[in-house]
Amino acid sequence: MDKFLSEKSSMLIRAGVNLIERKDYSQYNDHEDGYGLGASIGYRRHFFLHHGQIIAAFNMDLWNEWINWENNIGEPDQSTGKTYTLVLQPWLETGYLTGINKSSLQYGITAGFGREINVITDGNDVAQGWILSLLLHFQYTFTDHS
């Protein structure tokens, strides 16, 4: 949900699901995958074009994540487990959004760059660090400025 604060800026509030597949990118485990549920708040600047808009944003996410991990895969001492972590994720986002026939429904694609910080961990350590994201958006805007 986007709520416009002025002609060219808005506050973003959203909830989402995070599907996690870290393969062997973790510094702690040989393989990590899982899912998360979370919410985001952000500030956006809008640069309007004829049929859409380019956005630039700063977002702060909070995720509850459940990570399955494996170590020494295929070895006699193979180990597996599950870790819960509460993640704080500040990140920058840019992309393109467009609407459906001047309605308040929008769709688009954005890319993001930020940091994943494990604030609370219950279980073995799991990956955290720099992130890149690609998002498909379907959202409702409370004030249409297009």
Secondary structure, DSSP 8 states (H G I E B T S, - for coil): -EEESSSSEEEEEEEEEEEEEEET--SS-SEEEEEEEEEEEEEEEEEE-SS-EEEEEEEEEEEEEEEEEEESTTSTT-EEEEEEEEEEEEEEEEEEEEESTTSSEEEEEEEEEEEEEEEEEESS----EEEEEEEEEEEEBSS---
